[in-house]
Amino acid sequence: MRMHRKLPIALTVMMVAASVSAWASNKKKDVNAIGDRRVAHRSIISEQKEIAIGKKYATEIDRSARIIKDPVINEYVNRVAQNVARNSDLKIPLTVKVLDDPSINAFALPGGFLYVNSGLLKAANEEDELAGVVAHEIAHVAARHWASQMTKATILQYAMIPLMFTPMSFPVYIGLSQGLNMGIPLAFLKFSRDDEAEADFLGIQYMYKAGYDPNAYVAFFGKIVQEARSNPGSVPSIFSDHPPTPDRIIKAEQEIKALLPQKQEYLVSTSEFNDMKTRLESVMSMQRKMEKDEGGPTLRKRQPKTTTSPTTQPSGQQTPENDKPPVLKRRD
């Protein structure tokens, strides 16, 4: 009984600790303080544990997914992502890989494992659009959104423990527990609207600090909306759960005007971007050709039929039956 009385107090402390976020920091809106401020949400999951979990599932993805291993493409995408990471609040190393996947998507596992789809590379018209999506995903990792999400789910499960000791409430506890049992790695990719808004907020700052025009991220929103209108039901998976609604676009534009001073020049694109896209098309075309050749019918050379006899010559070759010398049989 004493344990039940202390439980609400302990849960209250945990809820308060988990709900305290970097929004309370007065430096969060100061783009000049990027890298020296705290944006990571508090969590009962240690950073080392988060990295270990991300590494585990990254290993599974590397084993099962189609990874583009072209050194030129990988070096370029990694260079863009690392430039954004250096100008962010990320405190851990970033590992970047490119997936052979046509969907316009990029996602980051907890612990700093970033995957960029080939479909995103093809859809981006300039380097700054690619940098915008990458910055958004880096913001999820820097803010530790996954760890915070898991912490909240765990606390809610603890909060439902008293229901087990209340008459007629055990089935309710079971149902709620199953509802909160978030799948992995599905939970890595789905965040709340507040988390998505924060990733937008931080991502545009990281773009700006890295030298890109943050308006390119908003422009990419417009491209997604246009594609969805021209082909209903085909919203790319990166925006399937939290689409670029007018409110989200307007909010991003307001934050850009309020927080980020206008620069004389921005990095829009580079010659390496165009070279990368040309090489990507060549690599993908060659890959499709190889798959077609491997999956097509093959011709085998027909072997001539020969008649052999078990009688062998001294050389070990079989002697045909018709070539045997005549034999005279003794007449009795």
RALIN-V282138 format. One line per field, one symbol per residue. psi: psi as a letter, one per 30 degrees, with the letter a starting at -180 (. if undefined). Layout:
BEGIN
psi = ???
END
This chain:
BEGIN
psi = eeeeefeeeeeeeeeeeffklfffkfffgjffgkfgljfklklfkleeeeeeeeeefeeeeeefljkjgkeeeeeeeeeeeeeeefhagkfllkkklkkikfkjlklklkghjkkkkfeeeefkflefeeeeeeeeeeeeeefheeeeeeeeeeeeeeffefffgkkgfeeeeeeeeeffiklkgefffklleeeeeeeeeeeeeeeeefgljffeeeeeeeeeeeeeefikghkkffgeeilileeeeeeeeeeeeefjkklekljellffeeeeeeeeeeeeeeeeeeeeeefllkkkkkkkkkklkfkllfffkkklefgklkkkkkk.
END
